[in-house]
Amino acid sequence: MSSPVKVNPQRFHKDQTKIHVLLIFVSLIMGLPVIFIINHAFKPFTELFAYPPTFFVRQPTLENFQLLTNFSNQSGIPMSRYLFNSLFVAFTLIVLTLLISSSAAFALSKLHFKGKKTFNKINTLALMFVPVAVAIPRFLIIVQLGLYNSIWAHIIPMLAMPVGLFLLKQFIDQIPDSLIEAAKMDGASFARIYWSIIMPMIKPALITVSLLTFQSVWGNVEFSAIFMDSEAIRTLPFYMSTLSSQTGNVVASAGVEAVGGLIMFVPNLLLFIILQNKVMNSMAHTGIK
């Protein structure tokens, strides 16, 4: 009599061979764009415009990286300045977003006050609006606040992150109310409960929101193009988007743009690989599919 099939064994079982083969095949297909981006940046000029196009690089070269360095040195503002602006904006926005979203999520999940349901509905409705739909109101608010041509114009409009607030609230909802009540009986204030109990327990969700925030700001070109005229406070994505116009030749700048695409892509890839376990954990707890 054959042994019963194990549906979810703790270790690898021969019955899992088929699903593993399928997953490996799907993973290879999904990884093709990543492989192409990396190969494309190292292609020489002849391979960039070869016909038929080649997927893998045959004669890898660093010429495209050298061209990007030359363009940066010839411009009035070096690429390092744009990189510094992007890193400063990303770090500042991540810290402020986590503090604002987590404290608001704690209040909307565990505290009782008038208008709580209304605020929850407003945040849910805000998930429906894409950034383009609120571009004009954002611009008017930035001008009225006197933040035009300021580095804070990159940060202030993105502090309100409805998806981050929603995710954190759903995660905090899983924390038992009895734990909060026990802390209150021990004399803990709401601030102590928030910092010492809630924050450590929602660490996976905080990491996920950090990743989402970084992705949204790292590739953002809109704010540099709309909210400022000064090149000194624009970010790296905007500089990368103007590489073809700087060279004046779309064909000649193809290799430089390939390197720019790789530079913009690698940080997102590395962060997701490092933090993927925490991201999957938070999605499982919030019920997001």
Salt bridges, closest charged atoms under 4 A:
ASP15 OD2 - HIS13 ND1 3.05
ASP173 OD2 - LYS169 NZ 3.02
ASP177 OD1 - LYS110 NZ 2.74
GLU181 OE2 - LYS184 NZ 3.90
GLU231 OE2 - ARG234 NH1 2.58
